[in-house]
Amino acid sequence: MKRIAVSIGDLNGIGIELALRHHREACTICQPLYLIDEQMLKQAATLLNAEIPSDFEILAPEAESFTIRPGRVDAAAGAYSFASFRTAVELAAQRECAALCTLPIHKQAWELADLPYKGHTDALRDFFGAEAIMMLGCPRMYVALYTEHIPLRRVPEAIEAEKLTRFLLDFRRESRIREPIAVLGLNPHAGDGGVLGDEEHIIRRAIEEANTRLLQDPASQIRKRLFEGPLVPDVAFAPRSRRRYRHYVAMYHDQGLIPLKALYFDESINVSLNLPILRTSVDHGTAFDIAYKNADPKALSYLNALRYAAEYGR
């Protein structure tokens, strides 16, 4: 059974409750190693009135302990969650763990802790000097985001043919897809032939080039066109389309994530591809509104993230 490093996330949120209450289920999937020290673990367990399982394996990150303040944005919690994450990354990079699974952090807490990153994916790009690809979803539907956390007004200028071509090929390789991949257009009606925007011309060129390179690469063992589009975004996720496609490439954040979360919010996960290591994550935030209130948050996303890490981790 593969060992998976679990960074504990923001301890003012629900991450530690997910880890404690669903440890038994996690152990049927992998061998989890939680990046938290004994003092912070006991403090969280006391607040949750939860027992610490005897086989709850921990490794302390190099971070200062602090007083947990449920539901509060706090610099100390931000610093601790980053230290936990950084240690998990190092374990995966050193092949001491097959992959890492991240519990949710709070971006503002990282900012208050004077960290130079907006989140996990941003940090991973810097750690490895690689263009991490953000893919979210579940076995019934995965969405890769060509652009992520940038203002909407900057999306059109970011659509470049060669850059998108590389993105498509990297996404196909890293996700090991051998079935059709739907590439969405940017504009309403996919531009309507240029009447509503001309970015689709660039997207179409990237699709054609990516298909050509894939077919010409003997190592790919691909004998058919995989990338299709640009699809009209407002019908690409209709039931008929979803019967044909399980993998989508969205041009911007909400274009892909609104339909994904409307359909599969509880079970979807976040995966960082195109890196020397595999990182998976829950696809939800810290849920400060229910943290330490014995709400017993749903763990399907967390357990699915562990499953993906255990299946594809190196």
BAVEX-141594 format. One record per residue: x, y, z of N, C-alpha, C, CB in turn; residue in one letter. Coordinates in steps of 0.001 Angstrom, whole numbers, padded with zeros to 6 digits, always signed. Glycine has a CB too. Layout:
// BAVEX-141594
XYZXYZXYZXYZA;...
//
This chain:
// BAVEX-141594
+000856-001195+000000+000000+000000+000000+000890+001241+000000-000968+000007+001239M;+000570+002204-000863+001432+003379-001029+001295+004345+000148+001097+004102-002339K;+002432+004943+000509+002420+005975+001548+002149+007321+000880+003777+006003+002346R;+001178+008051+001404+000796+009358+000876+000998+010410+001960-000678+009352+000378I;+001742+011464+001644+001938+012576+002574+000697+013470+002554+003217+013393+002208A;+000140+013748+003720-001069+014573+003825-000710+015865+004538-002215+013819+004582V;-000678+016974+003791-000465+018261+004458-001774+018672+005115+000032+019360+003449S;-001687+019180+006322-002849+019260+007197-003745+020457+006946-002403+019285+008599I;-003274+021405+006132-004102+022566+005804-004178+023577+006942-005494+022116+005439G;-005141+024478+006851-005328+025512+007865-006026+024889+009077-006156+026718+007297D;-005354+024877+010193-005895+024215+011383-007060+024960+012023-004808+024042+012397L;-007366+026138+011550-008584+026824+011986-009801+026373+011182-008411+028339+011862N;-009582+025521+010173-010654+025046+009309-010953+023572+009509-010304+025298+007873G;-011560+022956+008499-012092+021599+008654-011108+020488+008288-013316+021453+007816I;-009919+020834+007805-009005+019807+007330-008661+018757+008368-007759+020440+006852G;-008314+019179+009557-007915+018229+010597-009095+017348+011006-007356+018976+011825I;-010309+017873+010963-011474+017052+011286-011671+015960+010234-012738+017929+011393E;-011471+016308+008960-011559+015303+007904-010541+014189+008151-011330+015947+006517L;-009314+014606+008496-008244+013622+008703-008540+012708+009885-006908+014330+008920A;-009009+013267+010984-009257+012469+012189-010478+011568+012046-009437+013379+013388L;-011571+012130+011587-012825+011369+011571-012849+010313+010463-014005+012318+011400R;-012004+010471+009450-012053+009546+008321-010726+008828+008125-012432+010288+007049H;-009976+008714+009214-008690+008031+009141-008844+006555+008790-007953+008172+010456H;-009830+005895+009364-010021+004472+009091-010266+004224+007604-011193+003925+009916R;-011126+005057+007009-011393+004914+005576-010137+005204+004760-012534+005852+005143E;-009390+006213+005192-008158+006559+004485-007183+005388+004473-007501+007781+005126A;-007133+004652+005567-006190+003533+005684-006564+002351+004801-006108+003077+007122C;-007789+002326+004296-008151+001283+003331-007686+001639+001925-009662+001057+003336T;-007265+002884+001749-006850+003386+000436-005333+003459+000315-007455+004762+000182I;-004685+003907+001387-003249+004160+001352-002703+004122+002776-002937+005527+000674C;-001438+004434+002903-000818+004603+004213-000588+006096+004412+000531+003788+004333Q;-001507+006785+005078-001371+008239+005196-000328+008644+006237-002711+008857+005553P;+000437+009671+005902+001383+010282+006832+000990+011743+006963+002877+010125+006344L;+000555+012144+008161+000016+013487+008367+001118+014423+008850-001151+013460+009379Y;+001218+015574+008196+002272+016524+008541+001758+017510+009585+002769+017275+007281L;+001847+017076+010840+001389+017866+011974+002164+017389+013195-000168+017734+012187I;+002401+018275+014154+003117+017853+015356+002128+017410+016432+004013+018995+015885D;+002635+016730+017432+001787+016123+018452+001000+017160+019238+002626+015297+019398E;+001622+018292+019563+000939+019315+020345-000273+019868+019602+001901+020445+020688Q;-000100+020198+018317-001208+020754+017541-002284+019698+017301-000700+021307+016200M;-001885+018458+017112-002847+017385+016915-003715+017206+018156-002128+016078+016575L;-003100+017180+019326-003859+017019+020566-004788+018209+020795-002906+016854+021760K;-004310+019405+020495-005153+020598+020674-006389+020514+019786-004354+021885+020356Q;-006194+020125+018512-007323+020024+017593-008282+018920+018021-006830+019768+016169A;-007745+017775+018437-008593+016654+018855-009428+017018+020077-007737+015420+019157A;-008840+017770+020994-009584+018200+022183-010742+019111+021797-008653+018922+023170T;-010481+020052+020893-011541+020957+020440-012656+020206+019726-010965+022023+019517L;-012290+019137+019041-013278+018352+018303-013919+017264+019155-012634+017727+017090L;-013395+017083+020374-013839+015986+021227-013714+014657+020467-015304+016217+021699N;-012566+014511+019805-012319+013324+018978-011109+012563+019491-012112+013718+017503A;-011154+011265+019376-010016+010442+019754-008982+010424+018627-010473+009009+020094E;-007717+010344+019017-006653+010214+018034-006391+008731+017827-005356+010965+018487I;-006587+008212+016620-006360+006778+016388-004931+006375+016739-006654+006422+014925P;-004766+005186+017229-003445+004727+017674-002456+004623+016522-003563+003380+018364S;-002967+004422+015307-002084+004301+014140-002061+005569+013293-002517+003128+013282D;-002390+006698+013910-002398+007993+013213-000942+008476+013124-003318+009058+013966F;-000284+008158+012026+001145+008445+011885+001370+009919+011539+001772+007540+010803E;+002228+010578+012300+002476+012005+012085+003967+012276+011921+001912+012832+013253I;+004259+013394+011298+005614+013918+011184+005515+015419+011372+006281+013546+009802L;+006268+015955+012290+006154+017378+012620+006865+018240+011578+006734+017652+014017A;+006181+019231+011014+006854+020191+010147+007635+021196+010985+005836+020915+009244P;+008550+021898+010363+009303+022936+011075+008451+024197+011133+010680+023224+010379E;+007623+024258+012146+006694+025384+012300+006403+025607+013763+005384+025136+011526A;+006074+026839+014107+005754+027175+015484+004318+026805+015812+005988+028658+015739E;+004121+026248+016993+002773+025953+017450+002029+027259+017730+002805+025058+018713S;+000717+027168+017749-000108+028358+017987-001433+027912+018582-000336+029172+016666F;-002231+028856+019002-003547+028541+019542-004572+028509+018422-003958+029560+020619T;-005216+027375+018247-006239+027243+017206-007419+028147+017534-006705+025769+017067I;-007843+028907+016528-009006+029788+016662-009991+029413+015557-008597+031318+016575R;-010899+028504+015845-011787+027992+014799-012476+029098+013999-012832+027097+015415P;-012419+028948+012693-013121+029869+011814-012480+031234+011654-014479+030047+012305G;-011237+031387+012107-010580+032697+012040-009443+032685+011033-010053+033106+013421R;-009294+033787+010313-008145+033957+009418-006978+034430+010263-008454+034972+008254V;-005890+033685+010239-004821+033923+011198-003463+033679+010531-004992+033016+012442D;-002527+034587+010760-001202+034465+010151-000465+033229+010628-000375+035694+010450A;-000584+032919+011912+000106+031747+012454-000412+030457+011823-000060+031689+013975A;-001716+030392+011618-002298+029215+010960-001824+029130+009517-003843+029264+011013A;-001712+030281+008855-001209+030300+007490+000222+029802+007413-001300+031695+006918G;+001070+030258+008324+002470+029830+008333+002581+028336+008605+003267+030615+009383A;+001762+027825+009520+001811+026399+009858+001357+025546+008666+000927+026105+011096Y;+000286+025980+008004-000215+025199+006869+000807+025167+005740-001545+025778+006360S;+001529+026268+005552+002569+026279+004509+003721+025346+004880+003101+027714+004287F;+004134+025358+006138+005221+024474+006571+004825+023016+006403+005598+024755+008034A;+003578+022681+006730+003081+021325+006550+003121+020938+005074+001652+021195+007103S;+002670+021835+004227+002670+021604+002777+004085+021439+002240+001972+022758+002053F;+004985+022310+002655+006354+022254+002143+007036+020932+002536+007170+023454+002673R;+006797+020484+003743+007369+019210+004172+006803+018050+003360+007108+018983+005661T;+005495+018082+003084+004868+017036+002277+005454+017008+000864+003347+017249+002215A;+005687+018181+000304+006295+018272-001029+007681+017628-001025+006391+019748-001488V;+008460+017941-000004+009819+017391+000079+009798+015871+000192+010564+017991+001275E;+008853+015328+000946+008749+013874+001085+008422+013217-000254+007679+013510+002124L;+007538+013842-001017+007190+013298-002331+008355+013442-003308+005942+014002-002888A;+009045+014587-003253+010173+014819-004160+011316+013851-003884+010670+016260-004034A;+011484+013478-002633+012547+012545-002246+012110+011089-002378+012987+012819-000816Q;+010892+010861-002887+010312+009533-003070+010135+008769-001760+011174+008729-004005R;+010056+009517-000662+009714+008876+000600+008203+008650+000692+010204+009726+001787E;+007463+009389-000114+006026+009183-000267+005711+009165-001755+005204+010294+000473C;+004682+008407-002133+004350+008265-003555+003717+009520-004135+003416+007095-003753A;+003070+010309-003296+002387+011526-003731+002024+012317-002484+001110+011202-004595A;+001472+013514-002692+000953+014263-001552-000485+014658-001795+001804+015505-001283L;-001241+014699-000724-002632+015130-000742-002738+016329+000184-003610+013975-000308C;-003275+017429-000321-003341+018648+000481-004758+018902+000983-002851+019846-000331T;-004861+019147+002279-006110+019623+002866-006160+021141+002716-006232+019199+004371L;-007334+021758+002827-007482+023152+002376-006741+024175+003234-008931+023511+002346P;-006124+025109+002518-005489+026268+003162-006375+027496+002932-004033+026509+002599I;-006055+028588+003629-006772+029842+003424-005795+030834+002798-007368+030397+004774H;-006114+031300+001598-005184+032162+000850-004866+033454+001605-005771+032501-000524K;-005851+034029+002287-005591+035262+003028-004662+035005+004210-006906+035879+003516Q;-004776+033831+004826-003873+033486+005925-002439+033382+005430-004301+032167+006584A;-002248+032839+004235-000903+032804+003635-000394+034229+003397-000917+032005+002297W;-001281+035078+002951-000894+036472+002710-000496+037152+004024-002052+037248+002033E;-001272+036927+005083-000947+037513+006380+000374+036980+006932-002069+037240+007372L;+000723+035764+006530+001985+035151+006965+003160+035593+006083+001864+033617+006945A;+002901+036550+005190+003930+037095+004291+004512+036040+003358+005049+037720+005103D;+003679+035117+002939+004106+034111+001972+003903+034659+000561+003322+032777+002168L;+004815+034383-000357+004747+034990-001694+003862+034247-002679+006114+035085-002262P;+003026+033321-002204+002230+032485-003098+000738+032675-002853+002606+031017-002925Y;-000037+032548-003936-001487+032647-003815-002116+031342-003332-002092+033045-005147K;-001399+030242-003549-001939+028955-003155-000983+027832-003489-003272+028717-003821G;-001464+026594-003346-000628+025414-003556-000020+025357-004955-001436+024169-003310H;-000857+025544-005989-000377+025385-007361+000680+026432-007696-001543+025479-008349T;+000449+027646-007272+001416+028728-007486+002755+028378-006839+000876+030063-006916D;+002719+027855-005633+003947+027471-004937+004652+026317-005641+003638+027088-003492A;+003904+025331-006094+004499+024191-006775+005218+024607-008055+003432+023159-007092L;+004656+025546-008774+005331+026045-009979+006694+026626-009635+004470+027107-010683R;+006745+027360-008539+008007+027970-008124+008991+026925-007598+007753+029032-007056D;+008512+025989-006803+009398+024956-006242+010119+024180-007337+008599+023987-005365F;+009373+023824-008396+009918+022925-009414+010277+023615-010725+008938+021838-009692F;+009985+024912-010833+010270+025612-012083+009550+024977-013257+011762+025635-012347G;+008315+024543-013043+007545+023844-014068+006147+024435-014155+007475+022331-013768A;+005533+024298-015324+004189+024815-015541+003156+023784-015100+003981+025190-017022E;+002822+023820-013836+001815+022898-013318+000479+023127-014018+001658+023064-011793A;-000217+022038-014290-001546+022101-014890-002573+021762-013816-001666+021130-016112I;-003577+022617-013687-004630+022388-012711-005784+021641-013375-005118+023725-012101M;-006026+020439-012904-007149+019641-013384-008065+019344-012201-006658+018319-014064M;-009347+019548-012389-010308+019290-011330-011399+018373-011852-010910+020606-010796L;-011966+017579-010944-013066+016736-011371-013146+015428-010618-012952+016462-012821G;-013802+014465-011262-014001+013131-010728-014047+012191-011922-015311+013034-009853C;-014077+010884-011713-014030+009980-012865-015086+010234-013931-014165+008593-012393P;-016197+010867-013563-017227+011122-014563-016956+012373-015396-018563+011248-013890R;-016116+013296-014880-015789+014494-015647-014582+015200-015043-016994+015448-015700M;-013577+015441-015863-012408+016210-015453-012296+017453-016327-011117+015353-015544Y;-011887+018560-015707-011712+019823-016418-010311+020359-016138-012798+020861-015997V;-009559+020634-017197-008258+021284-017065-008426+022769-017379-007194+020626-018010A;-007768+023616-016600-007907+025059-016754-006688+025637-017473-008092+025733-015382L;-006911+026182-018665-005817+026795-019418-005314+028048-018706-006270+027139-020850Y;-006225+028897-018260-005862+029999-017358-006586+029764-016047-006230+031411-017971T;-006024+030271-014956-006587+029967-013643-006997+031232-012903-005587+029182-012809E;-006123+031687-012012-006479+032797-011136-005954+034119-011690-005931+032558-009726H;-006533+034515-012837-006216+035810-013421-007524+036549-013688-005377+035652-014733I;-007495+037884-013724-008723+038629-014019-009293+038240-015382-008454+040139-013976P;-010596+038229-015474-011259+037817-016710-010816+038655-017902-012765+037909-016550L;-010550+039932-017682-010160+040808-018791-008826+040410-019416-010084+042240-018312R;-008025+039638-018676-006711+039233-019191-006725+037892-019907-005725+039175-018067R;-007859+037204-019897-007923+035877-020509-007706+035923-022024-009264+035232-020202V;-008381+036807-022779-008190+036789-024241-006736+036966-024665-009023+037874-024877P;-006009+037857-024021-004623+038086-024410-003721+036918-024049-004108+039344-023761E;-004172+036059-023130-003372+034904-022726-003507+033730-023691-003770+034463-021336A;-004474+033795-024593-004698+032695-025536-003745+032851-026717-006183+032663-026023I;-002657+032083-026683-001636+032093-027725-001532+030682-028309-000252+032576-027162E;-001385+030578-029612-001451+029280-030280-000399+028297-029773-001291+029464-031767A;+000859+028705-029725+001907+027774-029312+001776+027411-027842+003284+028370-029579E;+001452+028384-027008+001293+028115-025579+000138+027154-025337+001065+029419-024808K;-000967+027358-026045-002122+026463-025885-001809+025076-026441-003367+027050-026591L;-001074+025021-027531-000672+023721-028089+000128+022919-027068+000159+023916-029375T;+001109+023568-026447+001923+022880-025436+001062+022438-024267+003059+023789-024940R;+000133+023293-023868-000758+022952-022755-001558+021697-023083-001712+024125-022438F;-002134+021635-024278-002947+020488-024667-002124+019201-024661-003557+020715-026051L;-000926+019260-025216-000088+018058-025283+000386+017631-023889+001125+018306-026197L;+000746+018599-023061+001166+018264-021692+000011+017655-020902+001697+019518-020967D;-001171+018216-021066-002341+017701-020362-002644+016269-020796-003560+018603-020613F;-002609+016011-022085-002875+014656-022588-001845+013660-022058-002872+014645-024130R;-000584+014048-022088+000475+013143-021637+000360+012848-020143+001850+013740-021946R;+000198+013887-019353+000195+013715-017899-001049+013000-017394+000311+015057-017224E;-002176+013201-018063-003413+012554-017610-003638+011209-018291-004606+013463-017870S;-002768+010867-019237-002786+009550-019896-004107+009273-020616-002528+008451-018870R;-004691+010307-021185-005992+010183-021843-005812+009568-023232-006693+011566-021944I;-006714+008669-023587-006718+008064-024915-008107+008164-025552-006272+006593-024835R;-008904+009096-025071-010260+009289-025588-010442+010752-025956-011331+008844-024547E;-011525+011110-026660-011688+012498-027115-011646+013514-025971-012998+012639-027862P;-010988+014640-026228-010864+015732-025268-011556+016952-025856-009362+016036-024933I;-012516+017489-025125-013268+018654-025588-012528+019935-025222-014689+018662-024985A;-012203+020743-026219-011553+022037-025989-012603+023121-026215-010301+022242-026939V;-012856+023915-025185-013919+024915-025256-013464+026166-025981-014398+025274-023863L;-014407+026801-026663-014159+028135-027192-014190+029155-026069-015189+028493-028271G;-013859+030380-026387-013859+031445-025376-015159+032231-025386-012687+032391-025604L;-015644+032540-026569-016762+033474-026718-018110+032769-026796-016564+034321-027953N;-019211+033513-026577-020538+032934-026790-020639+032349-028201-021640+034000-026567P;-021268+031202-028316-021428+030510-029601-020083+030197-030246-022272+031353-030554H;-019008+030108-029427-017654+029881-029949-017310+030891-031022-017521+028464-030507A;-017771+032130-030807-017421+033236-031691-018342+033440-032865-016073+033039-032194G;-019184+032465-033185-020099+032573-034334-019355+032994-035605-021223+033584-034029D;-018264+032299-035895-017514+032594-037105-016788+033921-037076-018421+032568-038262G;-016553+034453-035899-015845+035728-035762-016746+036896-035455-015089+036020-037001G;-018060+036692-035535-019001+037782-035263-018943+038195-033799-020431+037365-035637V;-018754+037228-032901-018752+037501-031461-017355+037418-030841-019673+036529-030755L;-016333+037406-031684-014965+037321-031190-014149+036383-032061-014943+036852-029731G;-012843+036639-032142-012020+035841-033051-010976+034971-032348-011328+036748-034017D;-011026+034863-031025-010053+034016-030323-010164+032551-030725-010238+034144-028821E;-011342+032143-031204-011515+030745-031622-010598+030374-032778-012960+030492-032018E;-010204+031338-033603-009246+031043-034685-007927+030559-034097-009008+032297-035576H;-007499+031189-033016-006255+030787-032356-006425+029419-031710-005831+031833-031297I;-007553+029212-031041-007818+027937-030383-007850+026809-031405-009142+027993-029606I;-008480+027072-032555-008559+026046-033605-007168+025688-034128-009450+026532-034767R;-006313+026687-034312-004948+026418-034781-004195+025549-033762-004182+027750-035025R;-004378+025851-032496-003705+025072-031450-004198+023628-031449-003934+025711-030066A;-005499+023444-031616-006061+022090-031660-005479+021307-032832-007600+022144-031766I;-005441+021933-034001-004910+021253-035186-003441+020891-034998-005079+022136-036430E;-002660+021813-034465-001237+021562-034281-001006+020472-033235-000519+022851-033872E;-001779+020508-032156-001624+019482-031115-001968+018099-031659-002514+019805-029900A;-003038+018005-032447-003397+016720-033045-002317+016232-034011-004739+016833-033774N;-001770+017133-034809-000724+016762-035765+000509+016228-035048-000345+017962-036637T;+000964+016939-034018+002156+016512-033284+001924+015173-032583+002559+017579-032260R;+000740+014993-032061+000434+013755-031352+000438+012569-032312-000924+013863-030645L;-000149+012755-033481-000211+011682-034465+001159+011358-035044-001163+012054-035579L;+002038+012358-035091+003373+012154-035660+004376+011606-034652+003890+013450-036221Q;+003980+011548-033391+004882+011081-032341+004680+009581-032122+004646+011864-031020D;+005632+008743-032542+005458+007291-032380+005311+006878-030916+006639+006555-032997P;+005949+007623-030022+005908+007257-028610+004507+007412-028020+006894+008104-027825A;+003679+008267-028613+002335+008498-028070+001409+007308-028289+001726+009739-028699S;+001683+006536-029349+000845+005388-029725-000615+005795-029954+000916+004308-028638Q;-000807+007059-030327-002133+007574-030639-002324+007534-032149-002323+009021-030089I;-003450+006987-032612-003697+006848-034042-004943+007598-034498-003825+005392-034399R;-005467+008464-033643-006651+009234-034022-006584+010614-033375-007954+008493-033604K;-007340+011536-033909-007399+012886-033353-008090+012829-031986-008151+013860-034321R;-007431+013374-030987-008024+013373-029644-008669+014705-029296-006971+013037-028609L;-008072+015805-029742-008571+017130-029371-009665+017560-030340-007421+018169-029356F;-010808+017956-029794-011938+018384-030614-012418+019752-030162-013085+017360-030543E;-012792+020574-031125-013279+021906-030791-012793+022942-031776-012851+022288-029397G;-012940+024217-031411-013485+024712-030137-014992+024516-030037-013154+026186-029964P;-015409+023937-028917-016822+023673-028691-017524+024918-028160-017000+022506-027717L;-018803+025015-028485-019625+026092-027929-019755+025860-026427-021040+026150-028618V;-019276+026779-025592-019204+026508-024152-020543+026212-023483-018582+027665-023471P;-021622+026866-023928-022873+026701-023173-023584+025379-023457-023808+027843-023486D;-023124+024603-024447-023724+023288-024681-022714+022153-024482-024303+023222-026092V;-021467+022503-024215-020418+021480-024104-020642+020545-022918-019053+022143-023978A;-021384+021018-021897-021607+020203-020706-023030+019642-020642-021323+021022-019460F;-023753+019759-021738-025093+019180-021789-024983+017655-021738-025850+019639-023074A;-026060+016967-021312-025981+015507-021170-025473+014785-022414-027329+014968-020815P;-025901+015210-023591-025461+014537-024815-023953+014675-025002-026198+015108-026035R;-023413+015860-024722-021976+016076-024851-021209+015269-023815-021645+017562-024712S;-021740+015194-022599-021043+014451-021546-021024+012951-021796-021686+014727-020212R;-021910+012480-022665-021830+011070-023049-020630+010824-023969-023133+010628-023744R;-020181+011847-024659-019024+011708-025550-017721+012079-024852-019208+012574-026789R;-017763+013089-023988-016527+013603-023391-016510+013405-021883-016355+015084-023720Y;-015340+013015-021364-015108+013013-019915-014034+014021-019533-014706+011611-019435R;-013280+014504-020517-012183+015435-020255-012386+016710-021085-010806+014776-020583H;-012276+017834-020381-012488+019136-021001-011292+020032-020736-013780+019790-020478Y;-011049+020958-021654-010086+022039-021429-010861+023343-021505-008902+022007-022481V;-010890+024067-020394-011599+025346-020320-010603+026492-020468-012381+025472-018981A;-011044+027567-021089-010149+028696-021306-009948+029547-020063-010675+029551-022414M;-010914+029497-019146-010744+030267-017911-011468+029569-016765-011274+031716-018085Y;-011160+030009-015570-011540+029369-014311-013026+029013-014233-011185+030270-013163H;-013897+030011-014249-015312+029758-014008-015985+029031-015167-016026+031058-013745D;-015444+029167-016367-016017+028462-017512-016029+026954-017277-015234+028789-018789Q;-014984+026461-016638-014895+025035-016379-015442+024612-015034-013497+024605-016483G;-015276+025471-014023-015601+025041-012667-017060+025226-012284-014754+025777-011701L;-017751+026157-012914-019178+026302-012597-019944+025034-012977-019775+027527-013331I;-019819+024524-014196-020541+023273-014491-020037+022083-013688-020433+022955-015961P;-018726+022009-013459-018191+020882-012681-018774+020864-011282-016660+020951-012608L;-018773+022006-010618-019247+022039-009237-020768+021941-009147-018775+023309-008559K;-021453+022405-010183-022913+022228-010193-023282+020752-010285-023544+023001-011366A;-022468+019994-011006-022767+018579-011230-022164+017657-010165-022265+018167-012590L;-020912+017935-009768-020168+016965-008957-019424+017619-007794-019182+016213-009830Y;-020051+018567-007143-019347+019351-006122-018776+018480-005014-020282+020382-005523F;-019553+017563-004481-019125+016803-003300-017995+015820-003586-020295+016054-002731D;-017871+015369-004826-016919+014303-005108-015698+014734-005909-017607+013220-005832E;-015678+015966-006418-014569+016369-007283-013314+016683-006469-014967+017587-008123S;-012173+016571-007140-010879+016812-006514-010066+017748-007394-010118+015482-006276I;-008933+018180-006866-007995+019034-007604-006701+018237-007770-007735+020416-006852N;-006169+018196-008991-004935+017469-009274-003950+018407-009946-005205+016229-010164V;-002707+018422-009467-001641+019190-010109-000834+018249-010987-000727+019892-009054S;-000890+018492-012302-000181+017673-013274+001049+018413-013795-001112+017289-014438L;+001860+017694-014567+003022+018267-015256+004140+018673-014305+002598+019465-016062N;+004253+017939-013192+005281+018199-012188+006080+016917-011942+004646+018720-010861L;+007243+017021-011314+007994+015806-010958+007296+014954-009905+009367+016181-010458P;+006326+015521-009215+005562+014792-008206+004081+014903-008534+005854+015335-006777I;+003284+014068-007890+001836+014158-008033+001248+014764-006776+001214+012772-008313L;+000425+015783-006961-000292+016374-005833-001787+016336-006120+000183+017833-005568R;-002539+015851-005154-003987+015898-005241-004519+016704-004056-004596+014463-005265T;-005760+017125-004162-006330+017953-003099-007842+017836-003103-005907+019424-003262S;-008419+018163-001957-009869+018352-001918-010223+019546-002802-010378+018569-000447V;-011423+019539-003320-011873+020642-004174-012853+021531-003406-012535+020099-005469D;-012444+021917-002209-013262+022834-001414-012340+023590-000473-014377+022070-000617H;-012890+024577+000186-012077+025424+001049-012088+024987+002506-012548+026836+000953G;-011710+025916+003365-011534+025631+004783-012851+025517+005547-010689+026698+005406T;-013946+025975+004939-015287+025869+005565-015268+026378+007002-015783+024403+005540A;-014784+027592+007188-014706+028175+008526-016060+028215+009231-014138+029572+008442F;-017139+028270+008457-018469+028386+009067-018876+027133+009837-019503+028678+007999D;-018273+025973+009512-018641+024742+010226-017468+024126+010984-019197+023725+009248I;-016314+024781+010936-015122+024207+011565-015308+024060+013079-013893+025080+011268A;-014996+022874+013607-015035+022543+015035-016445+022636+015622-014104+023465+015803Y;-017450+022498+014764-018830+022529+015238-019486+021155+015153-019637+023539+014437K;-018660+020118+015004-019151+018745+014924-020176+018552+013813-019754+018340+016244N;-019944+019258+012713-020829+019118+011560-020495+017862+010769-020733+020351+010658A;-019337+017242+011062-018859+016052+010353-018920+016279+008844-019694+014808+010745D;-018062+017136+008331-018106+017488+006907-017952+016261+006014-017013+018502+006580P;-018608+016312+004842-018532+015213+003896-017087+015002+003463-019431+015479+002677K;-016686+013761+003398-015284+013442+003123-015064+012840+001750-014765+012500+004161A;-016084+012846+000874-015947+012175-000411-014825+012781-001243-017254+012241-001179L;-014718+014114-001249-013649+014760-002011-012281+014369-001459-013815+016290-001984S;-012137+014377-000147-010872+014008+000492-010486+012570+000170-010965+014196+002006Y;-011423+011656+000303-011130+010248+000047-010853+010008-001440-012297+009366+000519L;-011561+010711-002309-011275+010599-003741-009883+011119-004076-012321+011361-004551N;-009470+012190-003390-008125+012720-003609-007067+011704-003191-007933+014033-002835A;-007299+011023-002084-006383+009968-001660-006371+008814-002665-006771+009453-000266L;-007541+008465-003190-007621+007362-004158-006808+007682-005418-009097+007080-004533R;-006954+008896-005914-006208+009282-007124-004709+009269-006838-006649+010689-007622Y;-004321+009787-005680-002899+009809-005314-002350+008398-005198-002691+010563-003993A;-003136+007493-004604-002672+006122-004427-002602+005377-005752-003580+005381-003464A;-003510+005704-006666-003508+004997-007955-002395+005474-008870-004844+005174-008651E;-002178+006800-008913-001232+007348-009889+000077+007827-009294-001864+008473-010611Y;+000206+007811-007976+001451+008240-007347+002621+007338-007744+001295+008256-005829G;+003799+007946-007794+004981+007227-008279+005621+006420-007148+006007+008214-008879R;
//
